[in-house]
Structure formats: C-alpha cells, structure tokens
Amino acid sequence: MNGDDDEEPQQQQKKPGIFLYLVYGSIVALILFLLFSTFFSGESEININTMTTQNVEENLNCKYKIFFDNETIQTRDENFTLQKYASKEFSHKMITKKKKIVVFGECYCDGENHYEQSKAYIAELISNEISIDFEFLKNNTNTSYGIQK
C-alpha cells in the first residue's frame, strides 16, 4: 500500500484577479458618490415657468422680473412685446440648496394704459416646477398681489 493513494489531490482555488477588485471598488465608489450627492449636497434644480397673457386690444411693451431667494437673491428678467390677445411663455432654470424657497415675480406692460401685476410664492420643494401666470384684462390696470403656497 502506497501512502500516496490515500491522499486526494486538493483542488486549487483560483484567486480573483486585480481586475475584479477594481470592478467591485468602482461599483462601491459609485454608490457612495450617488448617496453623498443625493443626501449631502442638497442642490436642486428648479424650473420657473412664466406665462403672460392679455385680453387687451393693443400691443403692449412688457418686462417681467423674477426674484429668486437662494443663498443670494438671483434675478431673471425679460423684455418683450406682447401682441394684442396674445401670450408669451418663458422658462428659467435655477439651482437652490434650500428646502423652502421664496419666488417673487412682477410684470409691467405699457400701451395706452399701464398694466402691472406682482405675485409671490412660498414653496416647499416637492416638485421642481413653479409656474407664475400674469394675465392682463381689458380695463384691469390695478396691481394685484397674491401669495400662493
């Protein structure tokens, strides 16, 4: 009897290559980066959509201005001509780190009469869209002010 026959050959386990370690490390790093950017950076992109419409029998020269409360006050403004019975739409992207924001919008239009409206929004960031609508009607030249949540 030979003692060599009693020993079973041991199967050698193949060690994972360095490439596999790099793949695992990259996946873990990507997951950590996504978690960090989601929970700790806190930046959100917000679209502020502005619609101006009129029911006036004349062309109006208009300017609207948006004040956006972030760490510093950001402003966006546009000058435009609004044709009679027409509408104009704008969209601006803004970045915020806050969870509750304040947006103030004002629109001034001049023709035979002067038209102006102001609106303020206090918004919890549930959606990334805020819409501000200005509507000028015939014989409506008063300033309106609304706070919406």
PyMOL commands that place a pseudoatom at each C-alpha (Angstrom):
pseudoatom trace, name=CA, resn=MET, resi=1, chain=A, elem=C, hetatm=0, pos=[0.000, 0.000, 0.000]
pseudoatom trace, name=CA, resn=ASN, resi=2, chain=A, elem=C, hetatm=0, pos=[1.228, 3.292, -1.039]
pseudoatom trace, name=CA, resn=GLY, resi=3, chain=A, elem=C, hetatm=0, pos=[0.542, 6.343, 1.115]
pseudoatom trace, name=CA, resn=ASP, resi=4, chain=A, elem=C, hetatm=0, pos=[0.236, 8.490, -1.961]
pseudoatom trace, name=CA, resn=ASP, resi=5, chain=A, elem=C, hetatm=0, pos=[-3.006, 6.767, -2.951]
pseudoatom trace, name=CA, resn=ASP, resi=6, chain=A, elem=C, hetatm=0, pos=[-4.713, 7.762, 0.318]
pseudoatom trace, name=CA, resn=GLU, resi=7, chain=A, elem=C, hetatm=0, pos=[-4.305, 11.499, -0.288]
pseudoatom trace, name=CA, resn=GLU, resi=8, chain=A, elem=C, hetatm=0, pos=[-6.851, 13.111, -2.520]
pseudoatom trace, name=CA, resn=PRO, resi=9, chain=A, elem=C, hetatm=0, pos=[-5.483, 15.836, -4.671]
pseudoatom trace, name=CA, resn=GLN, resi=10, chain=A, elem=C, hetatm=0, pos=[-6.574, 19.220, -3.353]
pseudoatom trace, name=CA, resn=GLN, resi=11, chain=A, elem=C, hetatm=0, pos=[-8.248, 21.452, -5.833]
pseudoatom trace, name=CA, resn=GLN, resi=12, chain=A, elem=C, hetatm=0, pos=[-6.609, 24.777, -6.013]
pseudoatom trace, name=CA, resn=GLN, resi=13, chain=A, elem=C, hetatm=0, pos=[-8.962, 27.713, -5.693]
pseudoatom trace, name=CA, resn=LYS, resi=14, chain=A, elem=C, hetatm=0, pos=[-8.352, 30.378, -8.213]
pseudoatom trace, name=CA, resn=LYS, resi=15, chain=A, elem=C, hetatm=0, pos=[-7.817, 33.799, -6.638]
pseudoatom trace, name=CA, resn=PRO, resi=16, chain=A, elem=C, hetatm=0, pos=[-9.794, 36.661, -8.128]
pseudoatom trace, name=CA, resn=GLY, resi=17, chain=A, elem=C, hetatm=0, pos=[-7.737, 38.883, -10.369]
pseudoatom trace, name=CA, resn=ILE, resi=18, chain=A, elem=C, hetatm=0, pos=[-6.978, 42.533, -9.753]
pseudoatom trace, name=CA, resn=PHE, resi=19, chain=A, elem=C, hetatm=0, pos=[-9.465, 43.482, -12.463]
pseudoatom trace, name=CA, resn=LEU, resi=20, chain=A, elem=C, hetatm=0, pos=[-12.326, 42.028, -10.418]
pseudoatom trace, name=CA, resn=TYR, resi=21, chain=A, elem=C, hetatm=0, pos=[-11.228, 44.030, -7.357]
pseudoatom trace, name=CA, resn=LEU, resi=22, chain=A, elem=C, hetatm=0, pos=[-11.197, 47.202, -9.484]
pseudoatom trace, name=CA, resn=VAL, resi=23, chain=A, elem=C, hetatm=0, pos=[-14.728, 46.497, -10.720]
pseudoatom trace, name=CA, resn=TYR, resi=24, chain=A, elem=C, hetatm=0, pos=[-16.030, 45.935, -7.177]
pseudoatom trace, name=CA, resn=GLY, resi=25, chain=A, elem=C, hetatm=0, pos=[-14.225, 49.042, -5.923]
pseudoatom trace, name=CA, resn=SER, resi=26, chain=A, elem=C, hetatm=0, pos=[-15.659, 51.157, -8.738]
pseudoatom trace, name=CA, resn=ILE, resi=27, chain=A, elem=C, hetatm=0, pos=[-19.195, 49.971, -8.022]
pseudoatom trace, name=CA, resn=VAL, resi=28, chain=A, elem=C, hetatm=0, pos=[-18.878, 50.727, -4.307]
pseudoatom trace, name=CA, resn=ALA, resi=29, chain=A, elem=C, hetatm=0, pos=[-17.355, 54.161, -5.044]
pseudoatom trace, name=CA, resn=LEU, resi=30, chain=A, elem=C, hetatm=0, pos=[-20.192, 54.981, -7.458]
pseudoatom trace, name=CA, resn=ILE, resi=31, chain=A, elem=C, hetatm=0, pos=[-22.859, 54.007, -4.923]
pseudoatom trace, name=CA, resn=LEU, resi=32, chain=A, elem=C, hetatm=0, pos=[-21.185, 56.092, -2.204]
pseudoatom trace, name=CA, resn=PHE, resi=33, chain=A, elem=C, hetatm=0, pos=[-20.910, 59.061, -4.561]
pseudoatom trace, name=CA, resn=LEU, resi=34, chain=A, elem=C, hetatm=0, pos=[-24.604, 58.856, -5.503]
pseudoatom trace, name=CA, resn=LEU, resi=35, chain=A, elem=C, hetatm=0, pos=[-25.664, 58.614, -1.865]
pseudoatom trace, name=CA, resn=PHE, resi=36, chain=A, elem=C, hetatm=0, pos=[-23.446, 61.530, -0.906]
pseudoatom trace, name=CA, resn=SER, resi=37, chain=A, elem=C, hetatm=0, pos=[-24.619, 63.740, -3.768]
pseudoatom trace, name=CA, resn=THR, resi=38, chain=A, elem=C, hetatm=0, pos=[-28.265, 62.930, -3.064]
pseudoatom trace, name=CA, resn=PHE, resi=39, chain=A, elem=C, hetatm=0, pos=[-28.319, 63.413, 0.694]
pseudoatom trace, name=CA, resn=PHE, resi=40, chain=A, elem=C, hetatm=0, pos=[-25.482, 65.764, 1.497]
pseudoatom trace, name=CA, resn=SER, resi=41, chain=A, elem=C, hetatm=0, pos=[-25.102, 68.216, -1.362]
pseudoatom trace, name=CA, resn=GLY, resi=42, chain=A, elem=C, hetatm=0, pos=[-28.796, 69.121, -1.273]
pseudoatom trace, name=CA, resn=GLU, resi=43, chain=A, elem=C, hetatm=0, pos=[-28.771, 71.063, -4.534]
pseudoatom trace, name=CA, resn=SER, resi=44, chain=A, elem=C, hetatm=0, pos=[-31.971, 71.021, -6.548]
pseudoatom trace, name=CA, resn=GLU, resi=45, chain=A, elem=C, hetatm=0, pos=[-32.723, 72.371, -9.975]
pseudoatom trace, name=CA, resn=ILE, resi=46, chain=A, elem=C, hetatm=0, pos=[-35.992, 74.277, -10.255]
pseudoatom trace, name=CA, resn=ASN, resi=47, chain=A, elem=C, hetatm=0, pos=[-37.793, 75.341, -13.422]
pseudoatom trace, name=CA, resn=ILE, resi=48, chain=A, elem=C, hetatm=0, pos=[-39.631, 78.621, -13.019]
pseudoatom trace, name=CA, resn=ASN, resi=49, chain=A, elem=C, hetatm=0, pos=[-42.187, 78.877, -15.811]
pseudoatom trace, name=CA, resn=THR, resi=50, chain=A, elem=C, hetatm=0, pos=[-43.729, 82.265, -16.532]
pseudoatom trace, name=CA, resn=MET, resi=51, chain=A, elem=C, hetatm=0, pos=[-46.764, 82.813, -18.716]
pseudoatom trace, name=CA, resn=THR, resi=52, chain=A, elem=C, hetatm=0, pos=[-48.020, 86.287, -19.625]
pseudoatom trace, name=CA, resn=THR, resi=53, chain=A, elem=C, hetatm=0, pos=[-51.355, 86.639, -21.422]
pseudoatom trace, name=CA, resn=GLN, resi=54, chain=A, elem=C, hetatm=0, pos=[-53.502, 89.600, -22.331]
pseudoatom trace, name=CA, resn=ASN, resi=55, chain=A, elem=C, hetatm=0, pos=[-57.022, 90.339, -23.431]
pseudoatom trace, name=CA, resn=VAL, resi=56, chain=A, elem=C, hetatm=0, pos=[-56.317, 93.912, -24.493]
pseudoatom trace, name=CA, resn=GLU, resi=57, chain=A, elem=C, hetatm=0, pos=[-56.938, 95.417, -27.924]
pseudoatom trace, name=CA, resn=GLU, resi=58, chain=A, elem=C, hetatm=0, pos=[-53.403, 96.779, -28.308]
pseudoatom trace, name=CA, resn=ASN, resi=59, chain=A, elem=C, hetatm=0, pos=[-49.786, 95.693, -28.399]
pseudoatom trace, name=CA, resn=LEU, resi=60, chain=A, elem=C, hetatm=0, pos=[-48.022, 96.013, -25.074]
pseudoatom trace, name=CA, resn=ASN, resi=61, chain=A, elem=C, hetatm=0, pos=[-44.357, 96.577, -24.295]
pseudoatom trace, name=CA, resn=CYS, resi=62, chain=A, elem=C, hetatm=0, pos=[-43.652, 94.419, -21.274]
pseudoatom trace, name=CA, resn=LYS, resi=63, chain=A, elem=C, hetatm=0, pos=[-40.955, 93.497, -18.832]
pseudoatom trace, name=CA, resn=TYR, resi=64, chain=A, elem=C, hetatm=0, pos=[-41.146, 90.816, -16.228]
pseudoatom trace, name=CA, resn=LYS, resi=65, chain=A, elem=C, hetatm=0, pos=[-38.675, 90.160, -13.466]
pseudoatom trace, name=CA, resn=ILE, resi=66, chain=A, elem=C, hetatm=0, pos=[-38.300, 87.115, -11.209]
pseudoatom trace, name=CA, resn=PHE, resi=67, chain=A, elem=C, hetatm=0, pos=[-36.577, 87.374, -7.818]
pseudoatom trace, name=CA, resn=PHE, resi=68, chain=A, elem=C, hetatm=0, pos=[-35.486, 84.001, -6.529]
pseudoatom trace, name=CA, resn=ASP, resi=69, chain=A, elem=C, hetatm=0, pos=[-34.424, 83.574, -2.898]
pseudoatom trace, name=CA, resn=ASN, resi=70, chain=A, elem=C, hetatm=0, pos=[-31.434, 81.299, -2.713]
pseudoatom trace, name=CA, resn=GLU, resi=71, chain=A, elem=C, hetatm=0, pos=[-28.336, 81.965, -0.612]
pseudoatom trace, name=CA, resn=THR, resi=72, chain=A, elem=C, hetatm=0, pos=[-28.174, 85.225, -2.551]
pseudoatom trace, name=CA, resn=ILE, resi=73, chain=A, elem=C, hetatm=0, pos=[-31.061, 86.787, -4.420]
pseudoatom trace, name=CA, resn=GLN, resi=74, chain=A, elem=C, hetatm=0, pos=[-30.991, 85.712, -8.056]
pseudoatom trace, name=CA, resn=THR, resi=75, chain=A, elem=C, hetatm=0, pos=[-32.911, 87.689, -10.634]
pseudoatom trace, name=CA, resn=ARG, resi=76, chain=A, elem=C, hetatm=0, pos=[-34.048, 86.889, -14.146]
pseudoatom trace, name=CA, resn=ASP, resi=77, chain=A, elem=C, hetatm=0, pos=[-35.793, 89.359, -16.407]
pseudoatom trace, name=CA, resn=GLU, resi=78, chain=A, elem=C, hetatm=0, pos=[-37.085, 89.593, -19.952]
pseudoatom trace, name=CA, resn=ASN, resi=79, chain=A, elem=C, hetatm=0, pos=[-38.222, 92.489, -22.132]
pseudoatom trace, name=CA, resn=PHE, resi=80, chain=A, elem=C, hetatm=0, pos=[-40.766, 91.590, -24.783]
pseudoatom trace, name=CA, resn=THR, resi=81, chain=A, elem=C, hetatm=0, pos=[-43.620, 92.894, -26.902]
pseudoatom trace, name=CA, resn=LEU, resi=82, chain=A, elem=C, hetatm=0, pos=[-46.939, 91.210, -26.352]
pseudoatom trace, name=CA, resn=GLN, resi=83, chain=A, elem=C, hetatm=0, pos=[-49.229, 91.334, -29.395]
pseudoatom trace, name=CA, resn=LYS, resi=84, chain=A, elem=C, hetatm=0, pos=[-52.915, 92.017, -28.773]
pseudoatom trace, name=CA, resn=TYR, resi=85, chain=A, elem=C, hetatm=0, pos=[-54.782, 88.970, -27.439]
pseudoatom trace, name=CA, resn=ALA, resi=86, chain=A, elem=C, hetatm=0, pos=[-51.508, 87.036, -27.349]
pseudoatom trace, name=CA, resn=SER, resi=87, chain=A, elem=C, hetatm=0, pos=[-49.470, 85.185, -24.748]
pseudoatom trace, name=CA, resn=LYS, resi=88, chain=A, elem=C, hetatm=0, pos=[-45.764, 84.715, -24.101]
pseudoatom trace, name=CA, resn=GLU, resi=89, chain=A, elem=C, hetatm=0, pos=[-44.073, 81.953, -22.125]
pseudoatom trace, name=CA, resn=PHE, resi=90, chain=A, elem=C, hetatm=0, pos=[-40.611, 81.815, -20.574]
pseudoatom trace, name=CA, resn=SER, resi=91, chain=A, elem=C, hetatm=0, pos=[-38.781, 79.191, -18.552]
pseudoatom trace, name=CA, resn=HIS, resi=92, chain=A, elem=C, hetatm=0, pos=[-35.716, 79.663, -16.349]
pseudoatom trace, name=CA, resn=LYS, resi=93, chain=A, elem=C, hetatm=0, pos=[-33.673, 77.050, -14.513]
pseudoatom trace, name=CA, resn=MET, resi=94, chain=A, elem=C, hetatm=0, pos=[-32.379, 77.926, -11.066]
pseudoatom trace, name=CA, resn=ILE, resi=95, chain=A, elem=C, hetatm=0, pos=[-30.348, 75.976, -8.526]
pseudoatom trace, name=CA, resn=THR, resi=96, chain=A, elem=C, hetatm=0, pos=[-31.126, 76.008, -4.824]
pseudoatom trace, name=CA, resn=LYS, resi=97, chain=A, elem=C, hetatm=0, pos=[-29.867, 74.307, -1.693]
pseudoatom trace, name=CA, resn=LYS, resi=98, chain=A, elem=C, hetatm=0, pos=[-32.903, 75.267, 0.369]
pseudoatom trace, name=CA, resn=LYS, resi=99, chain=A, elem=C, hetatm=0, pos=[-35.925, 73.078, 1.002]
pseudoatom trace, name=CA, resn=LYS, resi=100, chain=A, elem=C, hetatm=0, pos=[-38.304, 76.054, 1.270]
pseudoatom trace, name=CA, resn=ILE, resi=101, chain=A, elem=C, hetatm=0, pos=[-37.910, 78.860, -1.239]
pseudoatom trace, name=CA, resn=VAL, resi=102, chain=A, elem=C, hetatm=0, pos=[-39.474, 82.228, -1.978]
pseudoatom trace, name=CA, resn=VAL, resi=103, chain=A, elem=C, hetatm=0, pos=[-40.072, 83.378, -5.540]
pseudoatom trace, name=CA, resn=PHE, resi=104, chain=A, elem=C, hetatm=0, pos=[-41.331, 86.877, -6.314]
pseudoatom trace, name=CA, resn=GLY, resi=105, chain=A, elem=C, hetatm=0, pos=[-42.428, 87.857, -9.808]
pseudoatom trace, name=CA, resn=GLU, resi=106, chain=A, elem=C, hetatm=0, pos=[-43.565, 91.157, -11.239]
pseudoatom trace, name=CA, resn=CYS, resi=107, chain=A, elem=C, hetatm=0, pos=[-44.682, 92.111, -14.726]
pseudoatom trace, name=CA, resn=TYR, resi=108, chain=A, elem=C, hetatm=0, pos=[-45.174, 95.606, -16.151]
pseudoatom trace, name=CA, resn=CYS, resi=109, chain=A, elem=C, hetatm=0, pos=[-46.756, 96.329, -19.523]
pseudoatom trace, name=CA, resn=ASP, resi=110, chain=A, elem=C, hetatm=0, pos=[-47.363, 99.671, -21.193]
pseudoatom trace, name=CA, resn=GLY, resi=111, chain=A, elem=C, hetatm=0, pos=[-49.664, 100.587, -24.054]
pseudoatom trace, name=CA, resn=GLU, resi=112, chain=A, elem=C, hetatm=0, pos=[-52.495, 103.095, -23.888]
pseudoatom trace, name=CA, resn=ASN, resi=113, chain=A, elem=C, hetatm=0, pos=[-52.732, 102.046, -20.246]
pseudoatom trace, name=CA, resn=HIS, resi=114, chain=A, elem=C, hetatm=0, pos=[-50.208, 100.781, -17.732]
pseudoatom trace, name=CA, resn=TYR, resi=115, chain=A, elem=C, hetatm=0, pos=[-50.668, 97.215, -16.525]
pseudoatom trace, name=CA, resn=GLU, resi=116, chain=A, elem=C, hetatm=0, pos=[-48.791, 95.565, -13.696]
pseudoatom trace, name=CA, resn=GLN, resi=117, chain=A, elem=C, hetatm=0, pos=[-49.045, 92.504, -11.509]
pseudoatom trace, name=CA, resn=SER, resi=118, chain=A, elem=C, hetatm=0, pos=[-46.922, 91.051, -8.754]
pseudoatom trace, name=CA, resn=LYS, resi=119, chain=A, elem=C, hetatm=0, pos=[-47.032, 87.560, -7.307]
pseudoatom trace, name=CA, resn=ALA, resi=120, chain=A, elem=C, hetatm=0, pos=[-45.111, 85.845, -4.532]
pseudoatom trace, name=CA, resn=TYR, resi=121, chain=A, elem=C, hetatm=0, pos=[-44.708, 82.135, -3.971]
pseudoatom trace, name=CA, resn=ILE, resi=122, chain=A, elem=C, hetatm=0, pos=[-43.528, 80.355, -0.858]
pseudoatom trace, name=CA, resn=ALA, resi=123, chain=A, elem=C, hetatm=0, pos=[-42.830, 76.806, -1.910]
pseudoatom trace, name=CA, resn=GLU, resi=124, chain=A, elem=C, hetatm=0, pos=[-41.744, 73.610, -0.219]
pseudoatom trace, name=CA, resn=LEU, resi=125, chain=A, elem=C, hetatm=0, pos=[-39.654, 71.732, -2.716]
pseudoatom trace, name=CA, resn=ILE, resi=126, chain=A, elem=C, hetatm=0, pos=[-41.908, 68.814, -3.530]
pseudoatom trace, name=CA, resn=SER, resi=127, chain=A, elem=C, hetatm=0, pos=[-41.805, 69.402, -7.270]
pseudoatom trace, name=CA, resn=ASN, resi=128, chain=A, elem=C, hetatm=0, pos=[-39.110, 71.019, -9.366]
pseudoatom trace, name=CA, resn=GLU, resi=129, chain=A, elem=C, hetatm=0, pos=[-41.626, 73.231, -11.211]
pseudoatom trace, name=CA, resn=ILE, resi=130, chain=A, elem=C, hetatm=0, pos=[-43.057, 76.598, -10.208]
pseudoatom trace, name=CA, resn=SER, resi=131, chain=A, elem=C, hetatm=0, pos=[-45.452, 78.415, -12.525]
pseudoatom trace, name=CA, resn=ILE, resi=132, chain=A, elem=C, hetatm=0, pos=[-46.164, 82.137, -12.379]
pseudoatom trace, name=CA, resn=ASP, resi=133, chain=A, elem=C, hetatm=0, pos=[-49.004, 83.404, -14.550]
pseudoatom trace, name=CA, resn=PHE, resi=134, chain=A, elem=C, hetatm=0, pos=[-49.633, 87.068, -15.315]
pseudoatom trace, name=CA, resn=GLU, resi=135, chain=A, elem=C, hetatm=0, pos=[-52.930, 87.891, -17.010]
pseudoatom trace, name=CA, resn=PHE, resi=136, chain=A, elem=C, hetatm=0, pos=[-53.883, 91.370, -18.138]
pseudoatom trace, name=CA, resn=LEU, resi=137, chain=A, elem=C, hetatm=0, pos=[-57.527, 92.030, -18.949]
pseudoatom trace, name=CA, resn=LYS, resi=138, chain=A, elem=C, hetatm=0, pos=[-59.220, 94.960, -20.650]
pseudoatom trace, name=CA, resn=ASN, resi=139, chain=A, elem=C, hetatm=0, pos=[-59.971, 97.715, -18.093]
pseudoatom trace, name=CA, resn=ASN, resi=140, chain=A, elem=C, hetatm=0, pos=[-57.854, 95.929, -15.471]
pseudoatom trace, name=CA, resn=THR, resi=141, chain=A, elem=C, hetatm=0, pos=[-54.968, 98.248, -14.680]
pseudoatom trace, name=CA, resn=ASN, resi=142, chain=A, elem=C, hetatm=0, pos=[-54.788, 97.657, -10.946]
pseudoatom trace, name=CA, resn=THR, resi=143, chain=A, elem=C, hetatm=0, pos=[-51.860, 95.958, -9.283]
pseudoatom trace, name=CA, resn=SER, resi=144, chain=A, elem=C, hetatm=0, pos=[-52.724, 92.557, -7.945]
pseudoatom trace, name=CA, resn=TYR, resi=145, chain=A, elem=C, hetatm=0, pos=[-50.631, 90.800, -5.339]
pseudoatom trace, name=CA, resn=GLY, resi=146, chain=A, elem=C, hetatm=0, pos=[-51.022, 87.160, -4.450]
pseudoatom trace, name=CA, resn=ILE, resi=147, chain=A, elem=C, hetatm=0, pos=[-49.144, 84.831, -2.156]
pseudoatom trace, name=CA, resn=GLN, resi=148, chain=A, elem=C, hetatm=0, pos=[-49.539, 81.230, -3.090]
pseudoatom trace, name=CA, resn=LYS, resi=149, chain=A, elem=C, hetatm=0, pos=[-48.243, 78.139, -1.391]
for i in range(1, 149): cmd.bond("trace and resi %d" % i, "trace and resi %d" % (i + 1))
show_as sticks, trace
zoom trace
